[in-house]
Amino acid sequence: MPVCHRQGHLSCSGAVTGTEACGTGGSKKMSFFEKVKIDPIAFEILRHRLFAINDEAAATLRAVSGSPVANEAYDFNTGITNAKGEVVATGIYVGVHAITLEAIIKGILDNYAENPGIRPGDMFICNDPYWGAAHQNDVALVAPIFWEGELIAWTGVAVHQVDVGGIVRGSQCCIGADSIYQEGVPMPPVKIVENNAIRRDIKEQYLRRCRFPQLVELDLRAKIAANNTTIARVQELVQEYGIAETKKAIEAIIDYVEFRLRERLKELPDGVWRHTSYLEYEGKCYRCNLTMQKVNDRLIFDFSGSSGQARAVANCCVAATRGAILTVLLQYLAYDMPWSAGGVMRVTEVKTPPGSIVDATWPAGVSKGTTAAAQAVLVLTSICASKMMASSDALRDRAMAGWMGGIWSQEVSGRDEKGIPFNCVLLESMVGGGGALPYKDGIDTAGMLHAVGCCKANVETTESRYPILYVYSRQEKDSGGAGRFRGGTGYGAMYMLHGVNEAMNLVLGFTPENTEAPGLAGGYPGGSAIFAVKQGSNIYQLFEQGIMPGDLSEVSGELAVLPSAYLGKLARGDVWARQNTGGGGFGDPVLRDPNLVLQDVLNHLVSREAAEETCGVILTRDKKPRIDVEGTLTRRQQIMEMRKLLFSRSQMGVSEGLVASAAAAQVQGGDGGRRVLNEYLVLKEEDGRKLAACHQCDHVLGEVRPGGQLSVLSHQGPLSDAGRQVDPYHKEGKFLFHQTACPNCLTLLESEIVVKQETDIVADA
């Protein structure tokens, strides 16, 4: 029997039966295993075997591939599906690929069953986003698994390729493209392996479009090896346990995750939550809008109100949107379940307006969809999920502020010191700050929420392969969003060309002008993603003097702060620096424990200036700083006085979705008839009315009802008000930092980034 999560003994736990009853007598309800008629011990053995097989396929891929993208940064994923294409097992790497494999396999089943047919020994290659690929660089290879002539499952792997054609080296950010025709060539599913042999005609056609065919062919062979590993191991499993038991376990895993997730959703309050993100491309601003509704045991994701699609580059297709949603749900709600994408997606409904930036229609380009629109969807989903979880007693502690937002990939290409062409994908985009929780700081340089198994390549690997030298590689001070609990710090690095005199190509994309790592409960957003160049610098003179600069400001030269998508040149003597976003903060920064602030300053994660400006903590100027208690009290009082002056009373909804949810929520008995909605709001009842009150001082903000509004204080200031590393070059573009506070105690209730003028936004789809 499964282990009871509540009691720790073997029993029919609530997690398996959907009941709270446990004890020594077990549950009276029929267990999940009784419903699906599978032995629970056999289920656990086969489940773990299938996931171990999938992990072995990933290890095989890393061992065979010669690309740092696969064997250093792990920008790939492997998966096993049932015969219908529903994902049974997915790896810990890039989550969106789980939906990629599902969409491609279902497309093959629907369109290729008769012609060209699906047979043992076949493998199909595909990178067409309109068939399911995340973007053209993520090339998938899927293979059917047969037993005695019966199709019983599929396996697949998707890997980011260094180049798949198009007008820009690297194929990722085809700036200036009018449509997908100017981007990397999209390839619908093609049978590239037939009867266990590579079809040379298809292989040559595939490699012909690549600027670096040797690396791409190595990855192709690595994918074949990974799929062959899975096929062999699954067939061994059938030999050991029988075809009936194996097929039953494959289906039961999906059913089990669906069952568990529905039970978890039932514990959460019904309601509606909203969030909006913005992307900038070619001087235009695109809105990504999500309304997430939870009804009993279902989640509905509605992207109505999102802008119409761009010509190219920034959009994503609906498969990538679904993949981004899946990634968040795995992390936030299925954290203690098998990662079966098929089970998770059964409880969701996704509504996207065709022709929008989150559901592009042919022939819109999508070459950076994974780090543009799909990344925005990931942020939207994570924030709405956190707002939902924050209003739940069961999952409140798992709500998180936004993780690293914009993911700025950079590619440097040219000829190295030997005259050999190269294309270097600098994979520092894998590292950023984690979002803060209601009780602890976010993880510093944590990685990406949607790819927990990925990592940045070693500095030494990059320097040994390419004519690039790192000046520094570090955690970036002040990049974590301020809050009662701080967001994790982002990553920063500075580079220069080394050993070559020829200018190199530089391609950047894609990160928003604003920071896409929102805070929660008044917490500040994480720092911006920044890319800047000092052209014609004095870096070599500094080296001759024995000086190692620790910041771009310490190097002379002409400064250029580059836009969200960029194509240009790097010359000898140019120095460029990047900064990845930090995580969002949780709660009002003025409520942060001064001892935590002191520790951050001592650890060089927060500057003295930020500690004083935002958290109101004054430190002594001793060699070993201490907290100036009186100075801190005075400074925090000054911050509150400034809020009084700056904030004006207004009528607005504090988190519209939260208000709508609260209207449907029941006031609990006990604790004075109150219900904690999250860290900044409580719900109580007086004279038959539901009232929202500040959680800090209990001041009543107003009556809660659908469409209602609460009386709060608000203020809009420049984007740079959000932190020292938010818009540090003070471009002050299309966005403002908007804050709301309790009119009684002035505690921050919400902080968000808003657009200055609606006229700047591209019209809805």
N, C-alpha and C positions, 0 to 999 in steps of 0.2 A: 504493500500500500504506500501511497505517497506520504511524505513527511508533513505533519500538521504545522503550518507556519505560526499558529498562535500558541500551541502548547509544546511543540518540539517533539511529540511522539508520533508513532505511525498511526494514522487514522484517516478518515475521510474528512479532510480539512475543508473549511469554508471556501478556500481558493479553488477546490475541485468540485464541490457540490453546489456552491452558490449560497450556502447557509451560514449563519453565525454559529449554529449549534455544533459543538464538537464533543469535548469530554471523552470519557472512556467508553461511552455507549455508541459513539459514532453518530452519523447523520441519519435522519429518517428519510431524507430525500434520496432519490436515485442518483448515484454518482455519475460523473461524466463518463467514466469507463464502462459502467453498466449500460449507459445510453448508446455508446458506439460499439459495444460488444468487443472490447479488447482488454486483454490482461494488462493491468497497470505496470507490472514488472517488465513484461515484454515491451510495452510501450516505452518505458524509460530507457531500456537497453537500446532499442532500435533508434529512438530519438537521438541519444548521445552518439550512436554510431554514425548516423547520417550527418550530424553536425561535425563530427570528427573527420569524416570523409571530405566534407566541404572545406574544412581547414587545411587538410592535406593537399587539396587541389590548389589552394592559395600558396602553400609552401612550395609546391612544384613549380608554379608560375614564377615565383621570385627566384628560384634556383636556376631556371632556364633562361629567363629574360636577361638581356644585356643592357636594358635601358634603366638609368637611374630613376626615371618616373615610376617604374614598377618595383625595382629591387632596392631602392633607397627611400622613396617617399610613399610607396604602397598606394599609388593612385589607381586603384582597380577594385574589383570585387568579384567574388565567385558565388554561384548559387545553384540550388537543386530545386526543381519544380515537380509537381505531379504531371500526369499525362496531359492535363488540360492547360498547363502553363502557369498555374497558381504556385507562387513561391513557397516552398516548404522550409528551406534553410538558406539564410544569407549570411555572409561573413561580416566581420567587424570593420570593414574598410568603407569605401564610398557607398553610402546607403542608397542613393538615387539609382544605382545600377540594378538593384533588385527589381524595380518597376521596369527598367529598361529590358531586362531579360524576359519578364512576364509579357510585356507588350509585343516584343519581337516574336516570341514563341507562339503567342496567340495569333499573330498575323500570319505566321507560316502555316499553322494548322488551318486557318480559315481560307488561305489562298493557294497553298502549295501541295495540298494532300494528293491531288491527282496529277498535277503537272508543276514541277518536275518530280513530285513524289517524295516521301519521307521514309528512308530505309536505314537499316543498321549500317554503321560505318560512315554515315553522312554527317557533315557539319556545315552550318550556314553562317556566313559573315555578314554583318550589317552595321552601318553607321548613320543611317538615315533618321534624323530626328522626327520626321513625319511618320516613321514606322515604329518609333519608340526609343531611339538612342537619345541620350541626354544632350549631346551636341556632336558635331561631326568627328571631333578628335577622339571621342569615346567609342572605340570600335569593339563591337561584341562578336563573340563566336559561340554559337549554341549547338548542342548535339542531342539527338534523341537517344534514350536508353531503352533497349529492347530485351525481352526475355522470351525465348522460344517463339519469336515472331510477333509478340505482343508489345506494343508501345506502353511502357509502365512509368516512365518519368523522362525528364530532360535535365541536362546540366548546361551551364554556360558561364562565361567569364567576359567581363568588359574591362578594357585597359585604355588609359589615355595615351594616344600616340603623339610623338613629337611633331609630326607633320602629316597632313592628308591632302595637301594641295591648296589651291586658292590664291588670292592675290598677295597675301602676306605670309612670310616665312613663319612656320609654326601653326598657321591655319586658324588660330584662335580668335584673333581680334582683327577682322578684315575691315579696317576703317575705310570709309568711303564707299563700301559696297552698297549697291542699290537693292540687292535681293540675295537669295541663297545662291544664285548663279555665279556670283563673284566670290563666294566663300569656298571652303573645302568641299570637294565633290561628295554629295550624299549618295550612299549606295544601299538600295533596298536589299533585303536578304538574298544572298547568292550562295549556291552550294559550292563551296571552295574545297571541301573534302568529300570524296565519293568513294564508297567501298574501302574506307581507311587509307586512301591515297590522296595527296594534295593534287588538285587539278592545276596543272601548270599554266593553262591559258588564263584561268581566273586569277591565279596568284600574280602573274606578270601584269595583268591589267590593274590589279589592286596596287602593286608596288610602283607602277609607272607614274602615278599621280603624286608620289611622295618625294620630297627633296632629300630624305635620308633613308633610302630603302633598306640599308643593312640593319639599322635598328628596328625598323618596322617589321622586317621579316623575322628577326629574332623574337619579337613579341608575338608574331603569328604562330611560330613554332612553340613558344611557351604556352600559348592559349590551347593549342592542340594537345600538348602534354598534360595540361591541367584537366582538360575534358576527358582525356583517355584515363587518367587516374580515377576520376569520379566514376566513369562507366565501369571500369574493372572492379572497383570496390563495391559498387551497388550490386553488381552481378554476383560477387562473392557473398554479399549479405543475403541475396535470394537463395543461393545454394545452401547457406547455413540455416536460415529460418523459414524458407519456403516462400513461394510467390504470394500466396494468399495473405500471410502474416505481414510481409513487407509492404504490400499495397495497402493493407489496412492501416499500418503505422503511418505511412506517408499521408494518407487522408486524415488520420486522427490528429496528427500534429497541427494541421491547419484548423481543424475543428476545435481543438483544445485551446489554441490561442484566441480564436474567435470567441469561444465560450468564456474564457478568463477575462478578456477585455470587455465583453458586454457586462459581466458581473461587476467589474471595476467602475465602468461608466454609470451603472445604476447607483453607485454610492455617491456620485457627484451631483451637485445641484443642476437642474435644468436651467438653461439661460442662454443669453446671446452676448457674445464678446466681439469687439471690433478693434482693428488696428490698421494703420495706413503707412506704407513706405513709399519712398520716392527714388527714382533713378534719373540721372542726367546723361543725355547722349546727344551729340551734335548740337549743343546749345538748347535743347528742349528738355522739359521736365515731364517724366512719365509717372503716373500714380499707380501703385499696386495696392488694391483695397481688398480686405478680407472681413467678412462677417461670418463668425463661427457660431453655430447653434448646436447645443447639446439637448437631445430629446430622448429621454429614457436611456436606451442602450445604443444610441446612434450619434454620430457627429456629422454635421452638414457644413461643408466649406463652400461659401458663396463669394466669388470674386467679382460680382457685379460692381460697377463703378470704377473698374480699372481702365487705364488709358488704352486707346487703340495702339496697335503694334507699330514699332519703328520699321524703317526700311530693312534693317539688317542688324546683326551683331547682338543687340541687347535683349531681344525677345527670348522666350522659351516656348516649346511646344507643350501640349497638355501632359504628355508622359513625364516630362521633367517636373512640372507642377505637382503631379501626383507623387512623384518620387520624393520631392522635398517635404511634402506633408507626411509621407510614410516615415521618413527619417526622424522627424520630431516625435511622432507617436511611439516609435520604437524606444526612443530615449526617455520620454516623459511618462508614458503610460504602460509600456510593455517591458519595463526595465527588469522584471523578475520572471519573464516568460521566455520561451524559445523565440528567437527572432525569425518568425515566419511571416513574411510580408503578406502572403495570401490571407492569413487569418486576420491580420490588422486591417487590410483594405476592405474586408467584408463588412466592417462596421461603419464605413465612411461613405459619404456621398459628396462628390466634388462637382460644383457648378462653375463653369468658366465661360465667359462671353467669347465666342469665336472671333478671331481677328483682333484680340487684345494682346497686350504685352505678355500675359501669362498663358495664352492659348493662341499662338501664332498660326495663321493659315498660309498655305502655299501661295506665292513663293517667298515669303518673308525670311530673311536670314536669321540664324540663331547661333552663330559661332561662339558667342560668349554667354549664351543663355544660362549655363551652369553657375557662373559667378555674377550674373546680372539679375535677370528676372527670377530665376529659380532660387537664387540666394535670398532675394527679397521675400519670396514665398516662405522660405524656411524661417526667416525672422518673424514674419506675420504669424505663422502657425505657432511658433514657440511662445510668442508673447500672449496670444489669445489662449493657448493652453495653460500658460502660467496664471493668467487672470482667472481662469476657471478653477484651477487647482487651489489658488489662494483663497477662494471662497468656500473651500471644503475643509472640514476638520481632519479628514482622513489623509489628504495629500498636500496640505498647506506647506509643510516644510520642504516639499519637493518643487515648489514653484521657483523659477529662476528668472532673473533679469536677462536681457539679451546677451548672447555670446558674440564673439567677433563678427562684425557685420560685413562690410565690403571686403572681398577677397581679390587682391590686386596681383595678378600673375604678371611676370615680366619675362621676356624672352630676348636674349642677346644672340645675334648670329653674325657670321662673317667667315673669315679664314684665320686659323690659329697661327702660331709662330712657325709651323711647318708648312703652311699654305694649304692645309686641309680644311674644307668647309665644315662648319659646325653650327649647331643650333642648341643653345643652352636654355633650358626651362628652369629658371631659378625658383625653387619650390618653397621659398620662405612663406608663401601664402598659406601653408599648412599650419602656421603657428599664430595664435592670437589669444586674447583674454577670455576666460570663462565668466559667465554671468553670476552675480552674487545671489545668495539664497537668503531667506528670512532670518537665518541664524548664523551665517558664516560668509566669509569673503569668497569671491570667485577664484578659480584656479588661475595662477599666473602662467602666461604663455602655454595655455592648455591645449591648443589644437583647434580642430574644427568640430562643431557639434554634429555635422552630418557625416563625419568620417573619423570615428574615434580611433581606428587602427592606423590612420595615416600619420606621417611625421615629415619633418623637413629633412632634406638631404644633408649629410655632413659637410661642413665648410671645406674640409680637406678633400673630399671627393670632387666638389665643384672646382676647387683650385687646381687639382691634379689633372682634370679632364679638359679644362677650358682656360683661355687667357684672361682670367678674372682673379682679382685679389680682393679679399675682404679687409677693410680697414678696421671695422669692429662688427660684432654680432652680439646682441644683448637684449635684456628685458628693458622695455622703454618706460622710463620714469613718467609718472602722472598720466599714463594712458588708460588706467583703469577708472571707470566711472565712480565718482564720489558717492558716498551713501553711508547710512548707518552701518552697512556692510559694503565694502569696496568691491568693485568689479576687478577681475583679474587683469594684470598688465598685459599689454601687447608686446610685439616683437619689433625690434629695429635693427637695421644693418646699413653699413656704408661700404661702397664698392668702387673699384677703378679697374680699367683695363691694364693688363700686365704682360709684357713681353712682346707686344705687337705695336706697330705704328699706324696700321691701316684703321680707318674709322669703321665702327661696327653698327649694325642695325639694332634698334631698340623698339620693341612692341610692348605696350602696356594695356591692360584692361582686366578687370573692370571694377571700379569702386565708386560709390556715390560721393558727391560733394559733401553731403551731410554724413554723419556717422550712423550706421545702421546697427548699433548695439544699444537698444533702448534700456533705460533704467525702469524700475518698478517702485511703486509706493513712494514717489518723490525722489528716488535715486536718480543720479545724473547718468547720461549716456557715456559709453566708452569713448576713448579718443578717436579722432579721425584716422582713416587710412591716408597716408601722405606719400607722395613721390616727388622729390626735388633734385635738381642737378645744379652743380656749380661748374660752369663751363670755363675752360681755360684757367684752371685753378693753379695754386702754388703747391700742390701736394708733393711734388718731387723735391722742391726746395725744403719743405718741412721735414721730409725724410732725411735729407742730407744734414739737417741740423739736429737730427735725433729726436724730432718731435712727432709723436703719434697723436693726431687729432682725435678727440672724443666726441665731436659733433660737427655737423655740416657747417655750423656758424663759425667754427674755428678755421675754416678753409676759405681763402679768398677766391674770387672769380665771379662771373655773372650768374646770378641766381635765376633759375627757371622752375616754377612750381607747375607741374604737369597736370593736365586734365584727366578725367576718368578713363578715357581711352586715347591712346597716343601712338603715333608712328613717327620715328625720327632717327637721329644718328648720335653715336657716342664717339668722341675723338680722344686721342691720347692726351692725358692731363685732365680730362673731365672726371669729376667725382659725383656719384649719385647716391642718394640715401632713400630708404623706404621705411615706413612705419606701418605696422598692421594695427587694426583696431583693438582696443581693450574691451573687456566685458562691461556691461551696464551695472550700476550700483543699485542697492536695495535700501529704501528708507531715506529719511532726511539726513544729509551729511552732518548737520549740527548735533544730531543725537549719537554720533559715533563716539565710542569709548576713547578718550584721549590717549590711553595706554596703547591702543591699537595703532593710532596715528603715529605716536612716537616710534613704535616698532617699524612701521612702514618707512619713516624717514631714515632710521638707522640702517635699514636694509636697502636704501636707495631706490625704493619703489615709488615714493611720494616726495616731492620737494618741500622744503620749509614754506615756500611761498604758497603752494597749493594747500598745505595743512592750515595755514592762517586764513587764506582767502575763503575757502569753501567749508572746511570743517571747523574753523574758528579755534584752532588749537595753537597756542603760543608756546614755543620751546625756548629754553635758555640758550645762551651763546657759549656755554661751556664746551670744553673739548669732548666731553661725553654729555650730550644734551639731556635735560630733564624737562618735565612739564612745568610751565609757569602757571600755577593754579589760578591766581588772581587775574593774570593777563588773559587766560583762556575764558574765564567767566565774563570779563569785560568785553572781549572780542565777540563772544557769542551773543551778548546782549546788543552789541553794535550791529551784528548781522540781522537780528530781529527788528531793530529800529529801522534799518535800511529796507527791510521787507515792508514795514508799515508805510514808508514813504513811496516805495516803488509800486507796490501792488495796489490795484484799484478793485473795489467791490464789483462783482459782475454776477450775472445769473448764467450758469452753464452746467451741463451735466459732468460730473466727475466719473470718467470711464462709463460711457453710455451703456455698454454691455453689462457692466457690473450693476448699474442701477436697474436695468431690465431684469437681470438675474435676481437681484435682491427683492424686486417686486413679487417674484414668484416664490421666494424663499419663505420658510416658516420660522417664526421667532421661537427659539428653543426655551423650554422651561429651565429653571435653575439659573444661577448667575444673574438674577434680577430680570429674567425674561429677555435676554440679549442673545444675539448671534454675531460672532466675529465673522466679518466678510473677508477681510484681509488685514494687512498690517496698519492700514490707515482708516478703515471704516468699520463701524459696527451697526447692526440692525437691532432696533428695539421697538416695542409697541406701547403706545400711550393712547388711551381713549379710542381704541380700535383702529388707530392709524399706525402704519409702519413708518418709522423715522430712521433716517441715516444720521449717524453722529460720528464725530472725530474720535478715533480710537485713543488718541493721546490725552484729550481733555474732556471728552464726552459732550462737547458742544453740539447741539442739534443743527444739522446742515439743511434739513428739509425733509419733506415727505417723499417716500419712495413709491413710485408708480410708473408703469410703462410710459415712456416718453416724457417722464418728469425731469426736472432739473433741480440742482442743489445750489444753495447760496454759498459761494466760496470767493476767495480773493484770487486774482490772476495777474500775471505780468508777462509781457513778451519783450525779449531783448535780443541782441545780436547772438548769432550762433556761438561765438567765442565765449559767451557767458557760461556755457555748459562745461567748461574746463580748460585748463591750460594747453591740452593737446587736442582740443576740438577746434578745428579751423585755426591752427596756430599762426598761419600766415595772414589771417584776417582778410580773407577774400570777400567774406560777407556777401555771399551770392543770393540765392533764391529762398533762403530759409531763416527761421527765427527759432529761438529757444523759448518755449512756452511753459510756464509753471503755474500751478494752482496751490493754494494754501488755506488752512482753516482760518476763518476770520477772527477766531478767539485766541488761539495759542500760536498762530502763524506757522504751525508745522506744515511742511510741504506734503501735499496729497498726491500730486502727479507732476511729472516732468516729461515733456515730449518735444519733438522737433516738428514744426509746422511750416507750410509753405507761406511765403509772404503774400503772394497774389495768385488767386485762382486762375487768372488769365495766363499765367506762366505754364500751366499744365496742359498737356495734350488731351484733347477731348476723349471722352469715354468711348469704348468700342461699341 
